[in-house]
Amino acid sequence: NAGVTQTPKFQVLKTGQSMTLQCAQDMNHNSMYWYRQDPGMGLRLIYYSASEGTTDKGEVPNGYNVSRLNKREFSLRLESAAPSQTSVYFCASSRTHEGSYEQYFGPGTRLTVT
Amino acid sequence: AQSVAQPEDQVNVAEGNPLTVKCTYSVSGNPYLFWYVQYPNRGLQFLLKYITGDNLVKGSYGFEAEFNKSQTSFHLKKPSALVSDSALYFCAVRVFASSSASKIIFGSGTRLSIRP
C-alpha cells in the first residue's frame, strides 16, 4: 500500500517549456487535489477533483490544467512554465470532498523554472 | 471572510516541556478542523481532526488539540515535547465556497523547534 505517489521528485524547466506532474493513489479515494507550497504562504489549492470525471478550479488555477485520468490518477500540466511557478507541488487524496475526511499527501515535486 | 490563522511563525520549546501551537478560525456553520505535520522534504501527514463531540481530540504521536467554540480556536498541544517533534505544523479548516460546495483551507504554518 504505497498511499499517494508523485513523479518526478525534482524538475528543472526553462521558461516556456511544458511538463506534466503525475499523481496516483491506491486507497480507493474519490477526491484528489493539487497544491503548491511557497515559503510563508502555506498550501494553496490549484485544482481538485471531487470525484472521477469532475475537476474544479481552486485558489490559484491560472497557468495549470488537470486531468482525472481514472479514479487512481490525477495529473497536473504546465503548458508554458513561468518562473512564478517555481514551487513545491503536492498531490493529495481523501475519501470524499465533503470535508470531514482527512487528506493524504504525496512526497511532493520540487519544480524550478529558470 | 472565512479563514484560518496561525499567529506564530515559530515556536521554540525545551525538550520535556509542554508545547502549544495556536490556531484560530473564522467559518460559517459548524467547523471541521484539522492539524497536519510536515517533516523536511516530505508531504503533510494528518495528526488529528475535530468534527463533532468531545472538545479534546487526541491524535498521533501524543498530540492533542482543544476545540474552543467561544474563542474560535483549535490549539495543538503536547504535554512533553520531544526533539523529534521539530517540524512544520499546519492547521486546516473546512470552509463553504457556496451553499453546497466546501473546501479545505490551510494556515500558513508554524515551525516548531524543540531544543535538547
Interface residues (C-beta under 8 A of the other chain):
Chain A: V4 G40 M41 G42 L43 L45 Y48 G58 F90 A92 H97 E98 G99 S100 E102 Q103 Y104 F105 G106 P107 G108
Chain B: D9 Y32 F34 Y36 N41 R42 G43 L44 Q45 F46 K49 I51 F90 R94 S102 K103 I104 I105 F106 G107 S108 G109
